[in-house]
Amino acid sequence: MTRVPDELETVVNHSFSDRALLERAVTHRSVTGERDRHGYQRLEFLGDHVLGAVVAAMVFRQYPHDTEGKLSLRYNRLVCNATLSEIALELGIDRHIVMGGGEARSGMRRNPSILADVLEALIGALYIDGGFATAGAFVRRAWGARLDCGDGLRRDGKTRLQEWAQERGLPLPDYRLLEQTGPSHAPLFTVEMRVEGFGSVRAEGASRRAAEREAAEMFLGERAC
């Protein structure tokens, strides 16, 4: 198994007793071959169910007056592939995915489905190595900012743009921070967003995430999506 950098333990905020679990969680089957034909898939299966339990509890507690139908809508938005792949990119997990040279050169580390699968596999690895409390703490930290966003039922621009790109077989949108200005108590972030085959879009916001959302909304607005 290929050794992954210690930085990944910092990302998930856990020091693994069984380092092989962490390495398996980010290793694509293009590398494992006959040694482990499942790659990260078994861990992904486990992580999917742990994630579901934690997110369901988060939504249940956050919205005590919601009907079952509304809770389901919120839950589905939080565990869909678009949300998982976005979180994986924000955490920089794509940089740590181990895969064959051909797959890596073709940009598969940023494939939304692979990103979502690896993130779930990491949650499964955290559960096995550190227990439910460790896995749950990671999920609550990584998903917390998305839990309380308006009524929670309308997907934000970044999520809708990811889906727009996926429907057209395009790579994920690429966001780049151009500059941060202003005082520490009132910063202004400027980002540039590119979608392959289209021009770039620049936007500003009080946080990097807000600027990225604005850029996505501008791109979609220009196309009346």
C-alpha positions as CSV (number, residue, x, y, z in Angstrom):
1,M,0.0,0.0,0.0
2,T,1.3,3.4,-0.9
3,R,2.0,5.7,2.1
4,V,0.0,8.9,2.2
5,P,1.3,12.1,3.7
6,D,0.8,12.9,7.4
7,E,-1.1,16.0,6.2
8,L,-4.1,13.9,5.6
9,E,-4.3,13.0,9.3
10,T,-4.4,16.8,10.0
11,V,-7.2,17.2,7.5
12,V,-9.4,14.6,9.3
13,N,-8.1,15.6,12.7
14,H,-7.2,12.1,13.8
15,S,-4.0,10.1,14.2
16,F,-4.6,6.6,13.0
17,S,-3.6,3.6,15.1
18,D,-4.0,1.5,11.9
19,R,-2.3,3.5,9.2
20,A,-3.3,1.0,6.6
21,L,-6.9,2.0,7.0
22,L,-6.2,5.6,6.1
23,E,-4.1,4.5,3.1
24,R,-6.8,2.1,1.8
25,A,-9.4,4.8,2.1
26,V,-7.7,7.0,-0.5
27,T,-6.3,4.3,-2.8
28,H,-8.1,3.8,-6.1
29,R,-8.5,0.2,-7.4
30,S,-6.3,1.2,-10.4
31,V,-3.4,0.9,-7.9
32,T,-4.5,-2.0,-5.7
33,G,-5.1,-4.5,-8.5
34,E,-5.2,-8.1,-7.5
35,R,-3.8,-7.3,-4.0
36,D,-7.1,-5.7,-3.0
37,R,-9.7,-5.8,-5.7
38,H,-12.2,-3.7,-3.7
39,G,-9.8,-0.7,-3.1
40,Y,-11.7,1.8,-0.9
41,Q,-15.1,0.4,-1.8
42,R,-15.8,-1.6,1.4
43,L,-14.8,1.4,3.5
44,E,-17.0,3.6,1.3
45,F,-20.0,1.3,2.1
46,L,-19.5,1.7,5.8
47,G,-18.8,5.4,5.6
48,D,-21.9,6.0,3.6
49,H,-24.0,4.6,6.5
50,V,-22.1,6.3,9.2
51,L,-22.5,9.6,7.3
52,G,-26.2,9.0,6.9
53,A,-26.7,8.4,10.6
54,V,-24.7,11.5,11.7
55,V,-26.3,13.9,9.1
56,A,-29.8,12.6,9.9
57,A,-29.3,13.4,13.6
58,M,-27.8,16.8,12.7
59,V,-30.9,17.7,10.6
60,F,-33.3,16.3,13.2
61,R,-31.9,18.4,16.0
62,Q,-31.4,21.5,13.9
63,Y,-35.0,21.7,12.6
64,P,-37.3,20.4,15.4
65,H,-40.4,21.8,13.7
66,D,-39.8,20.4,10.2
67,T,-42.1,17.7,8.8
68,E,-40.6,14.3,7.8
69,G,-40.7,15.5,4.2
70,K,-38.7,18.6,4.8
71,L,-36.2,16.7,6.9
72,S,-35.7,14.3,4.0
73,L,-35.1,17.1,1.5
74,R,-32.5,18.7,3.8
75,Y,-30.9,15.3,4.4
76,N,-30.7,14.4,0.7
77,R,-29.1,17.8,-0.1
78,L,-26.4,17.2,2.5
79,V,-25.5,13.6,1.4
80,C,-25.7,13.9,-2.4
81,N,-22.6,13.4,-4.5
82,A,-22.4,17.1,-5.4
83,T,-22.1,18.1,-1.8
84,L,-19.7,15.3,-0.9
85,S,-17.4,16.1,-3.9
86,E,-17.5,19.8,-3.0
87,I,-16.5,19.1,0.6
88,A,-13.7,16.8,-0.5
89,L,-12.3,19.5,-2.8
90,E,-12.5,22.1,0.0
91,L,-10.6,19.8,2.3
92,G,-8.0,19.2,-0.4
93,I,-8.6,15.4,-0.3
94,D,-8.2,15.2,-4.1
95,R,-4.4,15.9,-3.6
96,H,-4.1,12.7,-1.5
97,I,-6.0,10.2,-3.7
98,V,-3.6,7.5,-4.9
99,M,-4.3,6.2,-8.4
100,G,-2.7,4.8,-11.5
101,G,-0.7,7.2,-13.7
102,G,-3.2,7.1,-16.6
103,E,-6.1,7.9,-14.3
104,A,-4.2,10.7,-12.5
105,R,-3.1,12.3,-15.8
106,S,-6.7,12.3,-17.1
107,G,-7.8,14.3,-14.1
108,M,-9.7,11.6,-12.3
109,R,-8.7,12.9,-8.9
110,R,-11.3,15.6,-9.5
111,N,-14.0,13.3,-10.7
112,P,-17.1,14.0,-8.5
113,S,-18.0,10.4,-8.1
114,I,-14.5,9.4,-7.0
115,L,-14.2,12.4,-4.6
116,A,-17.5,11.4,-3.0
117,D,-16.5,7.8,-2.7
118,V,-13.2,8.6,-1.1
119,L,-14.7,11.0,1.4
120,E,-17.1,8.3,2.5
121,A,-14.3,5.8,2.7
122,L,-12.4,8.2,5.0
123,I,-15.4,8.4,7.2
124,G,-15.5,4.6,7.3
125,A,-11.8,4.4,8.2
126,L,-12.4,7.0,11.0
127,Y,-15.2,4.9,12.3
128,I,-13.1,1.7,12.4
129,D,-10.0,3.3,13.9
130,G,-11.5,5.8,16.2
131,G,-15.2,4.8,16.8
132,F,-18.4,6.6,16.1
133,A,-17.5,9.7,18.1
134,T,-14.4,10.3,16.0
135,A,-16.2,9.8,12.7
136,G,-19.2,11.9,13.9
137,A,-16.9,14.8,15.0
138,F,-15.4,14.9,11.5
139,V,-18.8,14.9,9.8
140,R,-20.2,17.6,12.1
141,R,-17.1,19.8,11.5
142,A,-17.0,19.3,7.7
143,W,-20.8,19.6,7.1
144,G,-21.7,22.1,9.8
145,A,-21.5,25.2,7.7
146,R,-24.0,23.7,5.2
147,L,-26.5,22.7,7.8
148,D,-27.9,26.2,8.4
149,C,-28.3,28.0,5.1
150,G,-31.6,29.7,4.8
151,D,-34.4,27.2,4.5
152,G,-31.9,24.6,3.4
153,L,-34.0,23.4,0.5
154,R,-32.6,25.5,-2.3
155,R,-29.2,24.4,-3.5
156,D,-26.5,27.1,-3.5
157,G,-24.9,28.2,-6.7
158,K,-21.8,26.1,-6.3
159,T,-23.8,22.9,-6.0
160,R,-26.1,23.8,-9.0
161,L,-23.0,24.6,-11.1
162,Q,-21.4,21.3,-10.3
163,E,-24.5,19.5,-11.3
164,W,-24.7,21.7,-14.5
165,A,-21.1,20.7,-15.4
166,Q,-21.7,17.0,-14.6
167,E,-24.8,16.8,-16.8
168,R,-22.6,18.0,-19.7
169,G,-19.7,15.7,-19.0
170,L,-17.4,18.6,-18.0
171,P,-14.7,18.6,-15.3
172,L,-15.6,20.2,-12.0
173,P,-15.5,24.0,-11.9
174,D,-12.1,25.3,-10.8
175,Y,-11.9,28.1,-8.2
176,R,-8.8,30.2,-7.6
177,L,-8.3,32.8,-4.9
178,L,-6.8,35.9,-6.6
179,E,-6.5,38.2,-3.6
180,Q,-7.6,39.1,-0.1
181,T,-7.8,42.7,0.8
182,G,-9.3,44.9,3.6
183,P,-8.8,44.8,7.4
184,S,-8.9,41.5,9.3
185,H,-12.4,42.4,10.7
186,A,-13.8,43.1,7.2
187,P,-11.9,41.2,4.6
188,L,-12.8,41.1,0.9
189,F,-12.0,38.0,-1.1
190,T,-11.7,38.0,-4.9
191,V,-11.9,34.7,-6.7
192,E,-11.8,33.5,-10.3
193,M,-13.9,30.6,-11.5
194,R,-13.4,28.6,-14.7
195,V,-15.4,25.9,-16.4
196,E,-13.6,24.1,-19.2
197,G,-14.6,25.5,-22.5
198,F,-16.0,28.7,-21.1
199,G,-14.6,32.0,-20.1
200,S,-13.6,32.8,-16.5
201,V,-15.8,34.7,-14.0
202,R,-14.5,36.9,-11.2
203,A,-16.5,37.7,-8.0
204,E,-16.0,39.2,-4.6
205,G,-17.3,38.2,-1.2
206,A,-16.8,38.6,2.6
207,S,-15.4,35.1,2.7
208,R,-13.8,32.9,0.1
209,R,-16.8,30.6,0.1
210,A,-19.2,33.5,-0.4
211,A,-17.1,34.8,-3.3
212,E,-17.1,31.3,-4.9
213,R,-20.9,31.1,-4.6
214,E,-21.2,34.5,-6.2
215,A,-19.0,33.5,-9.1
216,A,-21.1,30.3,-9.6
217,E,-24.4,32.3,-9.5
218,M,-23.0,34.8,-12.0
219,F,-22.0,32.0,-14.4
220,L,-25.4,30.3,-14.1
221,G,-27.2,33.6,-14.4
222,E,-25.5,34.4,-17.7
223,R,-26.9,31.1,-19.0
224,A,-30.3,31.5,-17.5
225,C,-30.0,28.3,-15.6
